[in-house]
Amino acid sequence: MTNLKTKTMLFVGLAAMAMAPAVKADDWNQKTTFTFSGPVAIPGQVLPAGTYVFKLLNSSSSRHVVQVFNQDENHVYGTFLAIPDYHMHASSQTLVKFHERPAGEPQAIKSWFYPGRNYGHEFVYPKNQAVQLAQLNDTPVPAMPTELAEDTVKPDVKINAPEVVAIILAPVMVEKPTGEEVSLETAFPATPDTTKESTDELPSTASWLPLIGLLGLLSLGTAAGLRAAASVKEN
């Protein structure tokens, strides 16, 4: 594999500059608008050239779940599981990394990074695709059971739909270039504080209201105590 990794990284840099995605976003869901000049592969399907919106799904799960929409955001092309991808120096621009694919086939999106973030989202591919990508790129690729690939591409599914639940709960392994299948922990040793930042990045349906309510009750209790103490002192 003559210097394939170097070629891949060069392609990544050029692609990121060429696409110059516009970032229209609420920071919490990392909404990013991409315009691709040619077709690109994502898990289970190929997106034709055009403009797409990538967003994190508003899920209470600690796993990364990415949804891909059309430009008007009225159609979902797919709902995809991802794992945290780390790079040391956060970029001020959106960064997209690609896997190489066989000649004549569209490049496959490996991961994307929101501006200013060290942690991005690496797509988990169906096992049959992951095996091929791992061999072509000489790098481990996260994989989910191939039979779940149909769930990822069902259009317009809701957050609590069975398909989304199945994706969130999907077992994730890693396909190595040698053909060996290993656990995530074995293939991708933890990077500094991965759990903390990846959780901080994810949107969540969890609410601060219970905590605010508790603080309010404590404040009321404190105020009542102070009033009682003042009353005793006056007497």
Rosetta blueprint (number, residue, H / E / L):
1 M L
2 T L
3 N L
4 L H
5 K H
6 T H
7 K H
8 T H
9 M H
10 L H
11 F H
12 V H
13 G H
14 L H
15 A H
16 A H
17 M H
18 A H
19 M H
20 A L
21 P L
22 A E
23 V L
24 K L
25 A L
26 D L
27 D L
28 W L
29 N L
30 Q L
31 K L
32 T E
33 T E
34 F E
35 T E
36 F E
37 S L
38 G L
39 P L
40 V E
41 A E
42 I E
43 P L
44 G L
45 Q E
46 V E
47 L E
48 P L
49 A L
50 G E
51 T E
52 Y E
53 V E
54 F E
55 K E
56 L E
57 L L
58 N L
59 S L
60 S L
61 S L
62 S L
63 R L
64 H E
65 V E
66 V E
67 Q E
68 V E
69 F E
70 N E
71 Q L
72 D L
73 E L
74 N L
75 H L
76 V E
77 Y E
78 G E
79 T E
80 F E
81 L E
82 A E
83 I E
84 P E
85 D E
86 Y E
87 H L
88 M L
89 H L
90 A L
91 S L
92 S L
93 Q L
94 T L
95 L E
96 V E
97 K E
98 F E
99 H E
100 E L
101 R L
102 P L
103 A L
104 G L
105 E L
106 P L
107 Q L
108 A E
109 I E
110 K E
111 S E
112 W E
113 F E
114 Y L
115 P L
116 G L
117 R L
118 N L
119 Y E
120 G E
121 H E
122 E E
123 F E
124 V L
125 Y E
126 P E
127 K H
128 N H
129 Q H
130 A H
131 V H
132 Q H
133 L H
134 A H
135 Q H
136 L H
137 N H
138 D L
139 T L
140 P L
141 V E
142 P E
143 A E
144 M E
145 P L
146 T H
147 E H
148 L H
149 A H
150 E H
151 D H
152 T H
153 V L
154 K L
155 P L
156 D L
157 V L
158 K L
159 I L
160 N L
161 A L
162 P H
163 E H
164 V H
165 V H
166 A H
167 I H
168 I H
169 L L
170 A L
171 P L
172 V L
173 M E
174 V E
175 E E
176 K L
177 P L
178 T L
179 G L
180 E L
181 E E
182 V E
183 S E
184 L H
185 E H
186 T H
187 A H
188 F L
189 P L
190 A L
191 T L
192 P L
193 D L
194 T H
195 T H
196 K H
197 E H
198 S H
199 T H
200 D H
201 E H
202 L L
203 P L
204 S L
205 T L
206 A L
207 S L
208 W L
209 L H
210 P H
211 L H
212 I H
213 G H
214 L H
215 L H
216 G H
217 L H
218 L H
219 S H
220 L H
221 G H
222 T H
223 A H
224 A H
225 G H
226 L H
227 R H
228 A H
229 A H
230 A H
231 S H
232 V H
233 K H
234 E H
235 N L
